[in-house]
Amino acid sequence: MAVKEIFASHEDKMKKTIDALRREFASIRTGRATPALLDKIMVDYYGTPSPINQVANISVPEPRMITIQPWERNMIGDIERAIMKSDLGLNPVNDGTMIRLSIPQLTKERRQEIVKVVHKKTEEGRVGIRNIRRDAIDALKKLEKTKEISEDELKKAQDDMQKLTDKYIKEADKVMAAKEKEVMEV
């Protein structure tokens, strides 16, 4: 495996780590309604756990309201129970044909708790990126051991891998700052 291949595969893994962080942040509740809040909630659909968006239409008619219209009316109770069991802390209102979720205004304390969660998830992302760097450097050292690259090439490749790592850690910090700003916005 050449140095370029190692870089390409490990950079791809770093990009995926950032994408995963963005998806994770999309499901963290802020004071604003977004269909992504329901992404992790699974509903039993004929014996198969399915995401809500695969059994119902989800829309945001107002900034603090989510409506869920199941494709099959008999799914309303299951969707309602799944939302109540989730850690979102939202109370679904069922009118027989659709479910309405009202997103309450967040308190200052709750916003600060959410920011702590955002920081924790970002740190997990940074650790993931550093682990990818470590794996890449191990692969590069193996190339040097088998004399496929010289010691100087190894040193340069390690420096380049560190620069790549720094770039993606900065990207993770940017994503965190944007989410933090969104959470603290009243």
Backbone as a chain_set.jsonl record, in Angstrom:
{"seq": "MAVKEIFASHEDKMKKTIDALRREFASIRTGRATPALLDKIMVDYYGTPSPINQVANISVPEPRMITIQPWERNMIGDIERAIMKSDLGLNPVNDGTMIRLSIPQLTKERRQEIVKVVHKKTEEGRVGIRNIRRDAIDALKKLEKTKEISEDELKKAQDDMQKLTDKYIKEADKVMAAKEKEVMEV", "coords": {"N": [[0.848, -1.188, 0.0], [0.641, 2.106, -0.936], [1.895, 5.34, 0.124], [0.169, 7.43, -0.64], [-2.26, 6.066, -0.894], [-2.731, 5.295, 1.734], [-3.045, 7.823, 2.895], [-5.327, 8.72, 1.482], [-7.335, 6.833, 2.223], [-7.407, 7.169, 5.014], [-7.985, 9.886, 5.258], [-10.533, 9.881, 4.222], [-11.83, 8.431, 6.223], [-11.626, 10.297, 8.282], [-13.227, 12.362, 7.277], [-15.679, 11.053, 7.35], [-15.981, 10.822, 10.092], [-16.404, 13.495, 10.824], [-18.8, 13.936, 9.43], [-20.457, 12.148, 10.801], [-20.464, 13.388, 13.284], [-21.831, 15.74, 12.644], [-24.357, 14.643, 11.996], [-25.024, 13.592, 14.472], [-25.232, 15.946, 15.974], [-27.425, 17.063, 14.703], [-29.536, 15.666, 15.732], [-29.698, 16.563, 18.295], [-31.608, 18.316, 20.554], [-32.632, 21.621, 20.131], [-34.039, 24.844, 20.722], [-35.581, 24.908, 18.517], [-37.762, 23.526, 16.061], [-37.133, 20.607, 14.185], [-37.12, 18.069, 11.707], [-35.037, 16.248, 11.997], [-34.756, 15.752, 14.688], [-36.198, 13.502, 15.268], [-34.854, 11.408, 14.142], [-33.455, 9.281, 15.427], [-35.381, 7.814, 16.687], [-37.079, 4.81, 16.885], [-39.728, 2.848, 15.529], [-41.977, 0.154, 15.982], [-42.692, -1.57, 13.21], [-44.72, -3.723, 11.88], [-43.255, -5.773, 13.194], [-40.664, -5.025, 12.61], [-38.091, -2.867, 13.566], [-38.28, 0.468, 12.699], [-37.249, 3.681, 11.44], [-39.041, 6.689, 12.282], [-39.441, 8.414, 10.105], [-39.747, 6.663, 8.027], [-42.211, 5.572, 8.179], [-44.045, 7.527, 8.253], [-45.122, 10.867, 7.333], [-43.193, 13.67, 8.043], [-43.373, 16.934, 9.156], [-42.656, 20.478, 9.488], [-44.587, 22.795, 10.4], [-44.541, 25.166, 11.837], [-42.098, 27.219, 13.621], [-41.773, 26.053, 16.186], [-43.058, 23.593, 16.169], [-43.71, 20.234, 15.31], [-45.178, 18.078, 12.998], [-46.524, 14.849, 12.638], [-47.58, 12.598, 10.362], [-48.819, 9.563, 10.077], [-48.51, 6.966, 7.588], [-50.153, 4.845, 7.743], [-53.048, 4.624, 9.602], [-53.249, 3.029, 11.908], [-50.749, 3.104, 13.011], [-50.379, 5.273, 14.633], [-50.579, 5.088, 17.518], [-48.313, 3.503, 18.13], [-46.222, 5.152, 17.234], [-46.584, 7.353, 18.88], [-46.083, 6.206, 21.428], [-43.378, 5.485, 21.084], [-42.171, 7.99, 20.87], [-42.709, 9.028, 23.399], [-41.204, 7.269, 24.979], [-38.656, 7.935, 24.217], [-35.633, 9.933, 24.745], [-36.176, 12.567, 24.351], [-37.976, 14.146, 25.741], [-40.441, 15.173, 25.005], [-43.96, 15.786, 24.673], [-46.259, 14.047, 22.906], [-49.148, 15.033, 21.026], [-52.077, 13.626, 20.097], [-54.417, 13.591, 17.541], [-55.979, 11.711, 16.357], [-55.574, 11.503, 13.603], [-53.142, 12.641, 13.11], [-49.977, 13.378, 14.722], [-48.926, 15.847, 16.932], [-46.082, 17.624, 17.881], [-45.014, 19.76, 20.256], [-42.46, 22.034, 20.622], [-40.902, 23.038, 23.42], [-39.716, 26.167, 24.838], [-36.305, 26.408, 25.675], [-34.745, 26.289, 28.895], [-32.237, 28.336, 30.509], [-30.472, 26.761, 32.01], [-30.918, 24.223, 30.89], [-30.02, 24.689, 28.31], [-27.297, 25.054, 28.823], [-26.651, 22.503, 29.725], [-27.05, 21.071, 27.36], [-25.057, 22.208, 25.787], [-22.833, 21.184, 27.114], [-23.125, 18.479, 26.443], [-22.751, 18.682, 23.697], [-20.067, 19.502, 23.642], [-18.891, 17.206, 24.738], [-19.518, 15.248, 22.797], [-18.105, 16.33, 20.665], [-15.482, 16.096, 21.601], [-15.311, 13.316, 21.619], [-15.38, 12.921, 18.873], [-12.983, 14.179, 18.148], [-11.15, 12.47, 19.415], [-11.645, 10.181, 17.931], [-10.671, 11.032, 15.436], [-7.978, 11.387, 16.075], [-7.319, 8.735, 16.644], [-7.563, 7.639, 14.114], [-5.446, 8.956, 12.887], [-3.322, 7.804, 14.336], [-3.545, 5.106, 13.482], [-2.954, 5.46, 10.776], [-0.308, 6.388, 10.909], [0.896, 4.156, 12.041], [0.572, 2.374, 9.898], [2.184, 3.669, 8.038], [4.683, 3.435, 9.302], [5.036, 0.709, 9.116], [5.452, 0.474, 6.394], [7.905, 1.725, 6.247], [9.457, -0.014, 7.757], [9.471, -2.278, 6.147], [11.023, -1.357, 4.193], [9.818, -0.006, 2.061], [9.436, 2.658, 1.974], [11.583, 5.487, 2.655], [13.331, 6.646, 5.647], [13.24, 9.426, 5.742], [11.078, 9.927, 4.044], [9.092, 8.784, 5.589], [9.122, 10.5, 7.815], [8.289, 12.927, 6.602], [5.764, 12.117, 5.71], [4.52, 11.588, 8.162], [4.447, 14.185, 9.238], [2.76, 15.4, 7.345], [0.453, 13.896, 7.798], [-0.144, 14.729, 10.367], [-0.785, 17.399, 9.857], [-3.084, 17.028, 8.342], [-4.705, 15.834, 10.268], [-4.901, 17.971, 12.109], [-6.351, 19.742, 10.532], [-8.861, 18.444, 10.321], [-9.599, 18.315, 12.991], [-9.894, 21.003, 13.523], [-12.088, 21.432, 11.887], [-14.023, 19.884, 13.22], [-14.173, 21.417, 15.54], [-15.261, 23.753, 14.453], [-17.8, 22.857, 13.669], [-18.787, 22.25, 16.182], [-18.788, 24.806, 17.383], [-20.701, 26.123, 15.831], [-23.002, 24.623, 16.46], [-23.138, 25.093, 19.196], [-23.608, 27.842, 19.217], [-26.131, 27.853, 18.024], [-27.616, 26.468, 19.962], [-27.437, 28.171, 22.202], [-28.769, 30.384, 21.329], [-31.535, 32.459, 21.825]], "CA": [[0.0, 0.0, 0.0], [1.454, 3.311, -1.069], [1.634, 6.436, 1.06], [-1.029, 8.154, -1.097], [-3.445, 5.256, -0.577], [-2.928, 5.403, 3.186], [-3.601, 9.159, 3.125], [-6.69, 8.793, 0.933], [-8.279, 6.044, 3.027], [-7.531, 7.735, 6.358], [-8.689, 11.172, 5.148], [-11.935, 9.52, 4.044], [-12.343, 8.078, 7.557], [-11.757, 11.544, 9.05], [-14.418, 13.041, 6.75], [-16.849, 10.334, 7.862], [-16.097, 11.166, 11.506], [-17.029, 14.827, 10.86], [-20.197, 13.758, 9.003], [-21.162, 11.504, 11.913], [-20.623, 14.434, 14.303], [-22.923, 16.617, 12.171], [-25.628, 13.91, 12.155], [-25.256, 13.51, 15.912], [-25.695, 17.267, 16.407], [-28.752, 17.327, 14.127], [-30.563, 15.044, 16.571], [-29.709, 17.201, 19.618], [-32.71, 19.267, 20.566], [-32.454, 23.027, 20.481], [-35.37, 25.397, 20.888], [-36.193, 24.981, 17.203], [-38.262, 22.252, 15.539], [-36.498, 20.075, 12.982], [-37.424, 16.642, 11.564], [-33.875, 15.451, 12.407], [-34.913, 15.384, 16.104], [-36.837, 12.188, 15.36], [-34.069, 10.438, 13.377], [-33.009, 8.101, 16.185], [-36.516, 7.126, 17.308], [-37.524, 3.674, 16.097], [-41.101, 2.411, 15.751], [-42.176, -1.231, 15.557], [-43.545, -1.6, 12.014], [-44.929, -5.123, 11.548], [-42.172, -6.584, 13.74], [-39.352, -4.497, 12.222], [-37.843, -1.503, 14.043], [-38.087, 1.391, 11.579], [-37.261, 5.103, 11.819], [-40.358, 7.31, 12.09], [-39.575, 9.005, 8.77], [-40.043, 5.623, 7.043], [-43.592, 5.122, 8.356], [-44.906, 8.708, 8.348], [-44.635, 12.156, 6.827], [-42.828, 14.574, 9.135], [-43.24, 18.304, 8.649], [-42.474, 21.534, 10.479], [-45.431, 23.901, 9.952], [-44.182, 26.363, 12.599], [-40.749, 27.055, 14.188], [-41.763, 25.24, 17.407], [-44.044, 22.514, 16.04], [-43.461, 19.159, 14.341], [-46.351, 17.228, 12.813], [-46.199, 13.512, 12.132], [-48.78, 11.991, 9.796], [-48.503, 8.18, 9.68], [-49.107, 6.513, 6.336], [-51.231, 3.946, 8.156], [-53.639, 5.191, 10.812], [-53.016, 2.157, 13.071], [-49.387, 3.329, 13.521], [-50.36, 6.457, 15.501], [-50.283, 4.71, 18.907], [-46.927, 3.039, 18.215], [-45.338, 6.315, 17.077], [-46.756, 8.144, 20.109], [-45.352, 5.505, 22.508], [-41.935, 5.567, 20.805], [-41.739, 9.357, 21.187], [-42.741, 9.183, 24.866], [-40.099, 6.479, 25.548], [-37.376, 8.526, 23.826], [-35.058, 10.873, 25.713], [-36.403, 13.939, 23.877], [-38.739, 14.892, 26.729], [-41.552, 15.842, 24.335], [-45.249, 15.13, 24.847], [-47.016, 14.044, 21.656], [-50.587, 15.258, 21.085], [-52.639, 12.801, 19.045], [-55.807, 13.967, 17.257], [-56.617, 10.618, 15.616], [-55.017, 11.37, 12.25], [-51.737, 13.059, 13.136], [-49.383, 13.661, 16.028], [-48.261, 17.147, 16.987], [-45.065, 17.773, 18.925], [-44.72, 21.155, 20.535], [-41.089, 22.156, 21.145], [-40.906, 24.134, 24.402], [-38.547, 27.044, 24.949], [-35.327, 25.814, 26.586], [-34.27, 27.145, 29.983], [-30.797, 28.612, 30.431], [-29.773, 25.587, 32.562], [-31.018, 23.144, 29.907], [-29.116, 25.063, 27.205], [-25.928, 24.79, 29.269], [-26.483, 21.038, 29.725], [-26.936, 20.65, 25.964], [-23.718, 22.625, 25.337], [-21.886, 20.194, 27.663], [-23.252, 17.273, 25.61], [-22.123, 19.014, 22.407], [-18.612, 19.467, 23.865], [-18.504, 15.803, 24.947], [-19.582, 14.574, 21.486], [-16.991, 16.854, 19.855], [-14.25, 15.472, 22.097], [-15.323, 11.938, 21.107], [-15.002, 13.034, 17.458], [-11.527, 14.475, 18.097], [-10.449, 11.228, 19.774], [-11.766, 9.323, 16.749], [-9.744, 11.541, 14.405], [-6.605, 11.072, 16.528], [-7.125, 7.29, 16.48], [-7.348, 7.424, 12.679], [-4.061, 9.4, 12.652], [-2.434, 6.78, 14.889], [-3.577, 3.952, 12.574], [-2.238, 5.835, 9.547], [1.131, 6.443, 11.211], [1.327, 2.756, 12.184], [0.679, 1.815, 8.537], [3.37, 4.286, 7.419], [5.871, 2.844, 9.931], [5.199, -0.636, 8.541], [6.072, 0.664, 5.074], [9.308, 2.057, 6.454], [10.111, -1.237, 8.239], [9.665, -3.19, 5.015], [11.89, -0.613, 3.257], [9.068, 0.499, 0.905], [9.699, 4.104, 1.981], [12.771, 5.811, 3.453], [13.09, 7.299, 6.929], [12.87, 10.812, 5.435], [9.703, 9.901, 3.523], [8.238, 8.503, 6.752], [9.042, 11.741, 8.609], [7.447, 13.864, 5.863], [4.396, 11.582, 5.712], [3.986, 11.802, 9.515], [4.141, 15.619, 9.34], [1.571, 15.645, 6.525], [-0.694, 13.277, 8.484], [-0.462, 15.618, 11.499], [-1.471, 18.571, 9.284], [-4.421, 16.561, 7.973], [-5.415, 15.656, 11.537], [-5.199, 19.311, 12.625], [-7.403, 20.299, 9.677], [-10.155, 17.842, 10.664], [-9.938, 18.693, 14.363], [-10.434, 22.374, 13.389], [-13.425, 21.28, 11.302], [-14.878, 19.43, 14.32], [-14.374, 22.578, 16.417], [-16.18, 24.666, 13.763], [-19.127, 22.257, 13.757], [-19.181, 22.417, 17.585], [-19.076, 26.226, 17.636], [-21.977, 26.435, 15.177], [-24.085, 24.003, 17.244], [-23.187, 25.806, 20.476], [-24.267, 29.116, 18.942], [-27.539, 27.54, 17.772], [-28.234, 26.084, 21.235], [-27.498, 29.309, 23.128], [-29.636, 31.407, 20.738], [-32.87, 32.445, 22.467]], "C": [[0.885, 1.24, 0.0], [1.023, 4.376, -0.069], [0.352, 7.17, 0.669], [-2.306, 7.396, -0.757], [-3.766, 5.33, 0.909], [-3.572, 6.753, 3.502], [-5.056, 9.222, 2.678], [-7.682, 8.05, 1.821], [-8.477, 6.66, 4.408], [-8.195, 9.117, 6.332], [-10.188, 10.915, 4.985], [-12.575, 9.17, 5.395], [-12.546, 9.33, 8.414], [-12.988, 12.328, 8.599], [-15.679, 12.389, 7.307], [-17.068, 10.625, 9.341], [-16.782, 12.522, 11.657], [-18.502, 14.724, 10.462], [-21.027, 13.128, 10.122], [-21.427, 12.516, 13.027], [-21.776, 15.366, 13.907], [-24.28, 15.933, 12.349], [-26.015, 13.83, 13.626], [-25.821, 14.842, 16.423], [-27.087, 17.576, 15.875], [-29.849, 16.754, 15.018], [-30.581, 15.614, 17.992], [-30.719, 18.334, 19.584], [-32.26, 20.665, 20.948], [-33.86, 23.572, 20.654], [-36.162, 25.423, 19.596], [-36.633, 23.597, 16.734], [-37.51, 21.867, 14.271], [-36.814, 18.578, 12.892], [-36.274, 15.737, 12.029], [-33.949, 15.046, 13.887], [-35.417, 13.95, 16.249], [-36.029, 11.08, 14.69], [-33.73, 9.162, 14.138], [-34.151, 7.309, 16.807], [-37.016, 6.036, 16.365], [-38.932, 3.271, 16.521], [-41.204, 0.974, 15.262], [-43.168, -1.235, 14.396], [-43.631, -3.041, 11.532], [-43.731, -5.983, 11.964], [-40.775, -6.091, 13.397], [-39.169, -3.102, 12.795], [-37.507, -0.596, 12.859], [-38.057, 2.824, 12.082], [-38.637, 5.697, 11.505], [-40.519, 7.839, 10.671], [-39.817, 7.961, 7.673], [-41.461, 5.076, 7.182], [-44.569, 6.302, 8.393], [-44.273, 9.905, 7.654], [-44.361, 13.048, 8.029], [-42.697, 15.961, 8.539], [-43.12, 19.282, 9.807], [-43.294, 22.741, 10.01], [-45.112, 25.235, 10.64], [-42.8, 26.138, 13.209], [-40.685, 26.168, 15.435], [-42.738, 24.072, 17.357], [-43.607, 21.521, 14.972], [-44.763, 18.383, 14.219], [-45.9, 15.92, 12.169], [-47.5, 12.897, 11.648], [-48.424, 10.59, 9.305], [-49.187, 7.81, 8.371], [-50.245, 5.545, 6.613], [-51.745, 4.422, 9.508], [-53.347, 4.349, 12.061], [-51.621, 2.332, 13.678], [-49.316, 4.483, 14.528], [-49.957, 6.114, 16.937], [-48.835, 4.287, 19.088], [-45.945, 4.213, 18.139], [-45.377, 7.16, 18.352], [-45.965, 7.521, 21.265], [-43.836, 5.624, 22.309], [-41.399, 6.952, 21.162], [-41.696, 9.552, 22.701], [-41.588, 8.428, 25.534], [-38.739, 7.108, 25.262], [-36.899, 9.511, 24.879], [-35.257, 12.329, 25.29], [-37.162, 14.791, 24.899], [-39.875, 15.687, 26.097], [-42.839, 15.057, 24.553], [-46.038, 15.203, 23.545], [-48.509, 14.287, 21.91], [-51.18, 14.587, 19.859], [-54.083, 13.227, 18.809], [-56.537, 12.907, 16.432], [-56.069, 10.435, 14.208], [-53.556, 11.776, 12.196], [-51.3, 13.331, 14.563], [-48.703, 15.013, 15.924], [-47.282, 17.142, 18.149], [-44.763, 19.25, 19.079], [-43.341, 21.217, 21.177], [-41.066, 23.325, 22.126], [-39.613, 24.946, 24.345], [-37.584, 26.407, 25.956], [-34.948, 26.81, 27.683], [-32.761, 27.343, 29.824], [-29.999, 27.4, 30.92], [-29.761, 24.45, 31.542], [-30.094, 23.432, 28.714], [-27.67, 24.742, 27.577], [-25.649, 23.288, 29.316], [-26.274, 20.531, 28.3], [-25.556, 21.017, 25.414], [-22.666, 21.646, 25.865], [-21.918, 18.915, 26.842], [-22.565, 17.501, 24.262], [-20.594, 18.951, 22.543], [-18.126, 18.02, 24.004], [-18.479, 15.054, 23.608], [-18.434, 15.045, 20.583], [-15.68, 16.216, 20.295], [-14.165, 14.022, 21.624], [-14.916, 11.927, 19.629], [-13.51, 13.286, 17.302], [-10.72, 13.221, 18.402], [-10.494, 10.259, 18.594], [-10.781, 9.727, 15.66], [-8.299, 11.22, 14.802], [-6.312, 9.576, 16.393], [-6.874, 6.942, 15.015], [-5.918, 7.823, 12.324], [-3.084, 8.327, 13.134], [-2.377, 5.551, 13.974], [-2.792, 4.239, 11.297], [-0.727, 5.83, 9.787], [1.686, 5.031, 11.406], [1.515, 2.113, 10.814], [1.915, 2.373, 7.832], [4.66, 3.678, 7.993], [6.125, 1.437, 9.406], [5.857, -0.544, 7.165], [7.568, 0.941, 5.216], [10.088, 0.816, 6.905], [10.417, -2.196, 7.094], [10.452, -2.524, 3.882], [11.159, -0.161, 1.986], [9.19, 2.015, 0.812], [10.91, 4.352, 2.875], [12.362, 6.48, 4.767], [12.644, 8.748, 6.716], [11.432, 10.888, 4.909], [8.713, 9.644, 4.656], [8.028, 9.778, 7.557], [8.123, 12.744, 7.919], [5.986, 13.407, 5.892], [3.745, 11.776, 7.09], [3.594, 13.268, 9.715], [2.868, 15.953, 8.559], [0.314, 15.071, 7.19], [-1.111, 14.144, 9.671], [-1.211, 16.852, 10.995], [-2.913, 18.22, 8.917], [-5.29, 16.406, 9.226], [-5.822, 17.008, 12.108], [-6.348, 19.939, 11.843], [-8.779, 19.755, 10.102], [-10.559, 18.131, 12.11], [-10.487, 20.126, 14.362], [-11.851, 22.324, 12.844], [-14.424, 20.831, 12.377], [-15.182, 20.595, 15.267], [-15.342, 23.584, 15.79], [-17.618, 24.169, 13.878], [-19.661, 22.443, 15.181], [-19.58, 23.869, 17.863], [-20.423, 26.621, 17.03], [-23.151, 25.866, 15.984], [-24.246, 24.723, 18.572], [-23.92, 27.137, 20.303], [-25.777, 28.901, 18.758], [-28.266, 27.222, 19.088], [-28.419, 27.297, 22.146], [-28.38, 30.453, 22.612], [-31.016, 31.331, 21.382], [-33.918, 32.8, 21.452]], "O": [[1.768, 1.387, 0.844], [-0.066, 4.315, 0.503], [-0.462, 7.499, 1.532], [-3.311, 7.997, -0.378], [-4.931, 5.416, 1.297], [-4.526, 6.827, 4.278], [-5.916, 9.717, 3.407], [-8.749, 8.576, 2.137], [-9.595, 6.672, 4.923], [-8.893, 9.482, 7.278], [-11.012, 11.641, 5.541], [-13.708, 9.559, 5.676], [-13.509, 9.42, 9.174], [-13.708, 12.891, 9.424], [-16.627, 13.075, 7.688], [-18.209, 10.672, 9.801], [-17.644, 12.687, 12.52], [-19.357, 15.353, 11.085], [-22.166, 13.531, 10.359], [-22.494, 12.5, 13.643], [-22.598, 15.732, 14.747], [-25.239, 16.559, 12.798], [-27.184, 13.982, 13.981], [-26.769, 14.862, 17.208], [-27.853, 18.28, 16.531], [-30.959, 17.285, 15.062], [-31.397, 15.192, 18.811], [-30.687, 19.194, 18.704], [-31.59, 20.862, 21.961], [-34.803, 22.784, 20.726], [-37.294, 25.907, 19.572], [-35.945, 22.608, 16.985], [-37.28, 22.701, 13.395], [-36.778, 17.886, 13.91], [-36.506, 14.59, 12.412], [-33.278, 14.1, 14.299], [-35.106, 13.268, 17.226], [-36.467, 9.93, 14.666], [-33.719, 8.078, 13.556], [-33.924, 6.25, 17.392], [-37.335, 6.296, 15.205], [-39.289, 3.338, 17.698], [-40.598, 0.61, 14.255], [-44.348, -0.937, 14.583], [-42.726, -3.529, 10.854], [-43.253, -6.812, 11.191], [-39.792, -6.679, 13.848], [-39.999, -2.227, 12.547], [-36.566, -0.861, 12.111], [-38.754, 3.16, 13.04], [-39.312, 5.258, 10.574], [-41.598, 7.735, 10.088], [-40.064, 8.321, 6.522], [-41.875, 4.217, 6.403], [-45.775, 6.107, 8.545], [-43.065, 9.951, 7.422], [-45.195, 13.168, 8.926], [-42.001, 16.154, 7.542], [-43.438, 18.958, 10.952], [-42.775, 23.61, 9.309], [-45.383, 26.302, 10.09], [-42.36, 24.993, 13.312], [-39.637, 25.586, 15.713], [-43.199, 23.608, 18.401], [-43.192, 21.904, 13.878], [-45.388, 18.063, 15.23], [-45.034, 15.889, 11.296], [-48.423, 12.695, 12.436], [-47.806, 10.435, 8.252], [-50.29, 8.27, 8.077], [-51.184, 5.431, 5.824], [-50.97, 4.601, 10.448], [-53.213, 4.897, 13.154], [-51.334, 1.776, 14.738], [-48.3, 4.652, 15.202], [-49.09, 6.773, 17.511], [-48.194, 4.657, 20.071], [-44.964, 4.263, 18.881], [-44.345, 7.62, 18.84], [-45.262, 8.224, 21.992], [-43.101, 5.84, 23.272], [-40.297, 7.073, 21.697], [-40.766, 10.163, 23.228], [-41.051, 8.888, 26.542], [-37.773, 6.847, 25.979], [-37.645, 9.883, 25.786], [-34.588, 13.223, 25.808], [-37.012, 16.013, 24.923], [-40.235, 16.755, 26.592], [-42.826, 13.827, 24.611], [-46.443, 16.286, 23.122], [-49.062, 13.799, 22.896], [-50.839, 14.925, 18.726], [-54.89, 13.233, 19.739], [-57.598, 13.18, 15.871], [-56.098, 9.326, 13.674], [-52.811, 11.311, 11.333], [-52.112, 13.492, 15.474], [-47.996, 15.294, 14.956], [-47.609, 16.713, 19.256], [-44.31, 19.906, 18.14], [-43.081, 20.53, 22.165], [-41.195, 24.479, 21.715], [-38.576, 24.479, 23.874], [-38.026, 25.913, 26.994], [-34.843, 28.012, 27.438], [-32.099, 26.605, 29.093], [-28.979, 27.046, 30.329], [-28.739, 23.793, 31.343], [-29.463, 22.52, 28.178], [-26.911, 24.225, 26.758], [-24.548, 22.847, 28.988], [-25.43, 19.669, 28.058], [-24.953, 20.244, 24.67], [-21.718, 21.313, 25.155], [-20.873, 18.324, 26.568], [-21.881, 16.615, 23.75], [-19.91, 18.414, 21.672], [-17.085, 17.653, 23.461], [-17.535, 14.318, 23.321], [-17.863, 14.255, 19.83], [-14.86, 15.836, 19.459], [-13.087, 13.545, 21.269], [-14.194, 11.033, 19.187], [-12.852, 12.694, 16.447], [-9.725, 12.937, 17.734], [-9.503, 9.594, 18.291], [-10.139, 8.878, 15.041], [-7.494, 10.827, 13.958], [-5.19, 9.19, 16.065], [-6.072, 6.06, 14.709], [-5.248, 7.129, 11.56], [-2.135, 7.982, 12.43], [-1.299, 5.016, 13.716], [-2.062, 3.384, 10.797], [0.037, 5.327, 8.964], [2.807, 4.739, 10.99], [2.489, 1.396, 10.586], [2.611, 1.65, 7.118], [5.616, 3.437, 7.255], [7.273, 1.014, 9.266], [6.704, -1.365, 6.811], [8.384, 0.467, 4.426], [11.231, 0.612, 6.495], [11.466, -2.84, 7.064], [10.539, -3.048, 2.772], [11.792, 0.046, 0.951], [9.067, 2.594, -0.267], [11.228, 3.539, 3.743], [11.199, 6.83, 4.965], [11.769, 9.241, 7.429], [10.671, 11.784, 5.273], [7.625, 10.219, 4.678], [6.903, 10.103, 7.937], [7.27, 13.349, 8.568], [5.08, 14.221, 6.078], [2.558, 12.092, 7.176], [2.545, 13.564, 10.288], [2.008, 16.691, 9.04], [-0.753, 15.683, 7.149], [-2.303, 14.278, 9.951], [-2.164, 17.302, 11.632], [-3.836, 19.001, 9.147], [-6.457, 16.797, 9.238], [-6.96, 17.178, 12.544], [-7.217, 20.591, 12.422], [-9.74, 20.514, 10.227], [-11.75, 18.185, 12.416], [-11.422, 20.437, 15.1], [-12.717, 23.081, 13.282], [-15.542, 21.341, 12.436], [-16.31, 20.74, 15.739], [-16.145, 24.198, 16.492], [-18.536, 24.943, 14.147], [-20.837, 22.756, 15.372], [-20.598, 24.122, 18.507], [-21.192, 27.364, 17.641], [-24.165, 26.538, 16.172], [-25.369, 24.941, 19.028], [-24.746, 27.513, 21.134], [-26.59, 29.67, 19.27], [-29.398, 27.658, 19.296], [-29.458, 27.429, 22.793], [-28.703, 31.378, 23.357], [-31.6, 30.251, 21.473], [-35.104, 32.846, 21.779]]}, "num_chains": 1, "name": "protein.A"}
